[in-house]
């Protein structure tokens, strides 16, 4: 991770005999801090006071970092459109000792989701990626695989084509965070599911065979399990040429959403919004 120096008071080289003056120059030197720098994905921003924003970043070097962007609503030079959700940026910040929030100095835009067409389904899909990353990932814990997943999915989540990248994202983010169980066998009896029927429930951690399924269970088809196996072996770009209506992989997305919601102990707002899309 690169760093750059914050502006600070320069030391005079001439002798300083006044103790108070000497203390002033020493404090100026000690106050010099180094800005941290990292690639990042902007997750969310919240108004804070009149002109400030509280921003959540998923940084490549330190994981999720929350900080305050002073005068972000006014300073086009330092931020411009760099704080829009899901913008890929290079962010500069510093951590103050004893402070919970970082101080965001500036951002350079590397890629923006607003550079392509944004229809309503894509806007909801982008919001889903941001919500899951923000709710699921812990603070200050780097996860390079999850970061690369986020960038790859954002690059393939386009207007009129949201369901494939969202299915890929939901499946892989549960795997990378350790939430996804073995989907090749029944979690109760251990029987191999192979191409047979399999079921899942909001209060269980895996798939169940017909003999062990619970009441009000949902089915994950053998075709969807085959899709999941393919997605674990190939990058998201490999699926871009396939027809992908909403119903394809819907059971995978529902299964993943239930695991995420059980882990974060709250409902995903965007999961319900996606469900209502045509």
VMD Tcl script that draws the C-alpha trace (Angstrom):
set ca {
  {0.00 0.00 0.00}
  {1.36 3.41 -0.98}
  {1.33 6.46 1.26}
  {1.77 10.18 0.81}
  {2.50 12.86 3.39}
  {-0.15 15.21 4.70}
  {0.76 18.89 4.69}
  {2.37 19.80 7.99}
  {4.27 22.64 9.65}
  {7.91 22.73 8.56}
  {10.70 22.79 11.14}
  {13.05 25.71 11.30}
  {16.69 24.72 11.23}
  {17.92 27.66 13.31}
  {18.30 27.14 17.10}
  {15.16 27.91 19.12}
  {15.84 29.00 22.69}
  {12.30 29.85 23.79}
  {10.78 26.63 25.33}
  {7.25 27.58 24.24}
  {8.37 28.22 20.68}
  {10.31 24.95 20.64}
  {7.21 23.07 21.80}
  {5.21 24.68 18.97}
  {7.63 23.46 16.31}
  {7.86 20.00 17.86}
  {4.10 19.66 17.92}
  {4.01 20.61 14.25}
  {6.49 17.85 13.45}
  {4.74 15.18 15.52}
  {1.41 16.17 13.93}
  {2.66 15.12 10.49}
  {0.73 12.02 9.41}
  {0.81 9.75 6.40}
  {-2.17 9.28 4.14}
  {-3.08 5.70 3.41}
  {-3.96 4.81 -0.16}
  {-5.89 1.92 -1.66}
  {-8.12 0.82 -4.48}
  {-11.67 0.75 -3.16}
  {-15.32 0.28 -4.01}
  {-17.66 2.91 -2.56}
  {-20.45 1.10 -0.75}
  {-22.68 3.70 0.87}
  {-22.76 7.34 1.85}
  {-24.81 9.09 4.53}
  {-25.29 12.83 5.12}
  {-23.42 14.05 8.18}
  {-23.88 17.61 9.34}
  {-24.41 20.32 6.74}
  {-21.75 19.49 4.14}
  {-20.06 16.26 5.27}
  {-20.66 12.65 4.27}
  {-20.12 9.45 6.24}
  {-18.85 6.98 3.65}
  {-18.30 3.22 3.75}
  {-15.54 1.91 1.44}
  {-14.50 -1.65 0.65}
  {-10.75 -1.16 0.28}
  {-8.47 -3.72 -1.27}
  {-5.72 -3.29 1.33}
  {-7.69 -3.05 4.60}
  {-11.19 -4.32 3.89}
  {-14.15 -2.19 4.90}
  {-13.22 1.30 6.07}
  {-15.69 3.93 7.29}
  {-14.74 7.57 7.28}
  {-15.89 11.17 7.11}
  {-15.46 13.16 3.91}
  {-15.38 16.76 5.09}
  {-17.28 19.25 2.91}
  {-17.93 16.45 0.39}
  {-21.18 18.08 -0.72}
  {-19.31 21.25 -1.63}
  {-15.85 20.13 -2.79}
  {-16.05 19.06 -6.43}
  {-12.26 19.22 -6.74}
  {-11.55 16.58 -4.08}
  {-14.53 14.31 -4.61}
  {-16.77 15.24 -7.54}
  {-18.80 12.11 -8.33}
  {-16.28 9.80 -6.69}
  {-18.51 9.04 -3.69}
  {-21.42 7.60 -5.68}
  {-22.17 4.00 -4.55}
  {-20.28 1.26 -6.42}
  {-17.76 3.69 -7.92}
  {-14.32 2.11 -8.25}
  {-11.86 4.62 -6.80}
  {-8.43 5.16 -5.40}
  {-9.08 6.58 -1.94}
  {-6.70 8.49 0.32}
  {-7.40 8.62 4.05}
  {-5.77 8.82 7.44}
  {-6.62 7.11 10.71}
  {-6.48 9.30 13.80}
  {-5.46 7.60 17.02}
  {-8.49 6.89 19.20}
  {-10.98 7.85 16.46}
  {-13.53 5.32 15.21}
  {-13.87 6.95 11.80}
  {-11.14 7.68 9.29}
  {-10.70 11.10 7.69}
  {-11.23 10.81 3.94}
  {-8.84 13.17 2.16}
  {-9.70 12.63 -1.51}
  {-10.69 10.09 -4.16}
  {-9.68 9.45 -7.76}
  {-12.32 7.78 -9.95}
  {-11.11 4.63 -11.70}
  {-14.49 3.46 -13.03}
  {-18.06 4.58 -12.50}
  {-21.30 2.58 -12.82}
  {-22.89 5.78 -14.15}
  {-20.77 5.60 -17.30}
  {-23.17 2.94 -18.65}
  {-26.95 2.98 -18.95}
  {-28.72 2.61 -15.60}
  {-32.27 1.27 -15.72}
  {-34.28 0.41 -12.62}
  {-33.33 -3.32 -12.44}
  {-29.64 -2.42 -12.78}
  {-29.97 0.25 -10.08}
  {-31.53 -2.30 -7.72}
  {-28.86 -4.86 -8.65}
  {-26.07 -2.38 -7.91}
  {-27.75 -1.57 -4.61}
  {-27.87 -5.27 -3.78}
  {-24.13 -5.71 -4.31}
  {-23.44 -2.65 -2.13}
  {-25.82 -3.76 0.62}
  {-24.46 -7.31 0.82}
  {-20.82 -6.20 0.91}
  {-21.54 -3.52 3.51}
  {-23.65 -5.74 5.78}
  {-21.70 -8.98 5.42}
  {-18.03 -7.99 5.49}
  {-16.31 -7.12 8.78}
  {-14.49 -3.83 9.29}
  {-10.76 -3.64 8.64}
  {-10.34 -7.19 7.35}
  {-8.85 -7.44 3.88}
  {-10.47 -9.93 1.51}
  {-8.83 -9.70 -1.91}
  {-10.94 -12.49 -3.40}
  {-14.17 -10.69 -2.41}
  {-12.78 -7.42 -3.78}
  {-11.97 -9.04 -7.14}
  {-15.43 -10.65 -7.16}
  {-17.04 -7.24 -6.62}
  {-15.14 -5.65 -9.49}
  {-15.84 -8.57 -11.85}
  {-19.57 -8.55 -11.10}
  {-19.86 -4.77 -11.42}
  {-18.20 -4.99 -14.82}
  {-20.84 -7.47 -16.01}
  {-23.96 -6.05 -14.34}
  {-25.55 -4.17 -17.22}
  {-28.95 -2.76 -18.07}
  {-31.19 -5.56 -19.28}
  {-28.81 -8.25 -18.02}
  {-28.76 -8.36 -14.23}
  {-29.74 -11.90 -13.22}
  {-26.63 -13.81 -14.25}
  {-24.09 -11.52 -12.49}
  {-26.31 -11.32 -9.39}
  {-26.59 -15.12 -9.25}
  {-22.82 -15.39 -9.61}
  {-22.26 -12.74 -6.93}
  {-24.67 -14.25 -4.37}
  {-23.22 -17.72 -4.85}
  {-19.58 -16.69 -4.62}
  {-19.89 -14.16 -1.77}
  {-21.48 -16.82 0.44}
  {-18.65 -19.17 -0.43}
  {-15.88 -16.62 0.18}
  {-17.32 -15.65 3.56}
  {-17.69 -19.26 4.70}
  {-21.49 -19.29 4.70}
  {-22.07 -21.73 1.83}
  {-22.40 -25.38 2.96}
  {-21.77 -28.47 0.86}
  {-24.66 -28.62 -1.62}
  {-23.82 -32.07 -2.95}
  {-25.31 -34.04 -0.03}
  {-28.17 -33.97 2.46}
  {-27.22 -32.01 5.59}
  {-29.30 -34.40 7.76}
  {-28.47 -37.92 6.58}
  {-25.41 -37.28 4.40}
  {-26.92 -38.97 1.34}
  {-25.46 -37.78 -1.96}
  {-28.03 -35.67 -3.79}
  {-26.58 -36.26 -7.26}
  {-29.36 -35.36 -9.71}
  {-32.18 -35.98 -7.24}
  {-34.47 -33.45 -5.62}
  {-33.09 -31.18 -2.91}
  {-34.72 -28.70 -0.55}
  {-33.69 -25.82 1.70}
  {-35.32 -23.93 4.55}
  {-34.79 -20.45 6.00}
  {-33.81 -21.92 9.38}
  {-31.36 -24.57 8.16}
  {-27.80 -24.37 6.89}
  {-27.83 -26.70 3.88}
  {-29.81 -28.83 1.47}
  {-32.04 -31.73 2.46}
  {-33.22 -34.82 0.61}
  {-36.99 -35.43 0.18}
  {-37.03 -37.73 3.20}
  {-35.54 -35.14 5.56}
  {-36.99 -31.87 4.24}
  {-38.83 -29.58 6.66}
  {-42.29 -28.11 6.23}
  {-42.41 -24.97 4.07}
  {-39.12 -25.84 2.40}
  {-38.13 -24.53 -1.04}
  {-36.63 -26.67 -3.77}
  {-33.27 -26.15 -5.45}
  {-33.42 -27.92 -8.77}
  {-30.74 -30.25 -10.09}
  {-30.26 -27.80 -12.98}
  {-29.51 -24.97 -10.56}
  {-27.03 -27.13 -8.67}
  {-25.35 -27.86 -11.98}
  {-25.21 -24.11 -12.71}
  {-23.62 -23.54 -9.29}
  {-20.98 -26.17 -10.01}
  {-20.18 -24.49 -13.33}
  {-19.94 -21.07 -11.70}
  {-17.41 -22.38 -9.21}
  {-15.18 -23.43 -12.11}
  {-15.36 -20.38 -14.39}
  {-15.18 -16.56 -14.30}
  {-18.36 -14.53 -14.56}
  {-17.48 -13.42 -18.10}
  {-17.90 -16.99 -19.37}
  {-21.66 -16.83 -18.77}
  {-22.30 -13.53 -20.53}
  {-23.48 -15.06 -23.79}
  {-26.17 -17.24 -22.21}
  {-29.87 -16.39 -21.99}
  {-30.64 -15.60 -18.36}
  {-34.27 -14.80 -17.48}
  {-35.23 -14.02 -13.90}
  {-36.38 -17.54 -13.06}
  {-33.04 -19.09 -14.01}
  {-31.03 -19.49 -10.80}
  {-33.76 -17.86 -8.71}
  {-33.54 -20.71 -6.20}
  {-29.77 -20.17 -5.87}
  {-30.30 -16.48 -5.11}
  {-33.03 -17.24 -2.58}
  {-30.85 -19.87 -0.86}
  {-27.92 -17.43 -0.66}
  {-30.10 -14.55 0.57}
  {-31.49 -16.70 3.38}
  {-27.98 -17.64 4.53}
  {-26.83 -14.03 4.45}
  {-29.91 -12.81 6.33}
  {-29.50 -15.48 8.97}
  {-25.86 -14.43 9.43}
  {-26.46 -10.66 9.66}
  {-29.71 -11.21 11.62}
  {-31.75 -8.84 9.47}
  {-33.58 -8.80 6.16}
  {-31.84 -7.58 3.02}
  {-33.82 -4.62 1.72}
  {-32.67 -5.20 -1.86}
  {-33.59 -8.90 -1.84}
  {-37.26 -7.97 -1.56}
  {-36.85 -5.29 -4.24}
  {-35.26 -7.79 -6.62}
  {-38.06 -10.24 -5.98}
  {-40.63 -7.65 -7.11}
  {-38.90 -7.02 -10.43}
  {-40.50 -8.45 -13.55}
}
mol new
graphics top color blue
foreach p $ca { graphics top sphere $p radius 0.5 }
foreach p [lrange $ca 0 end-1] q [lrange $ca 1 end] { graphics top cylinder $p $q radius 0.2 }
display resetview
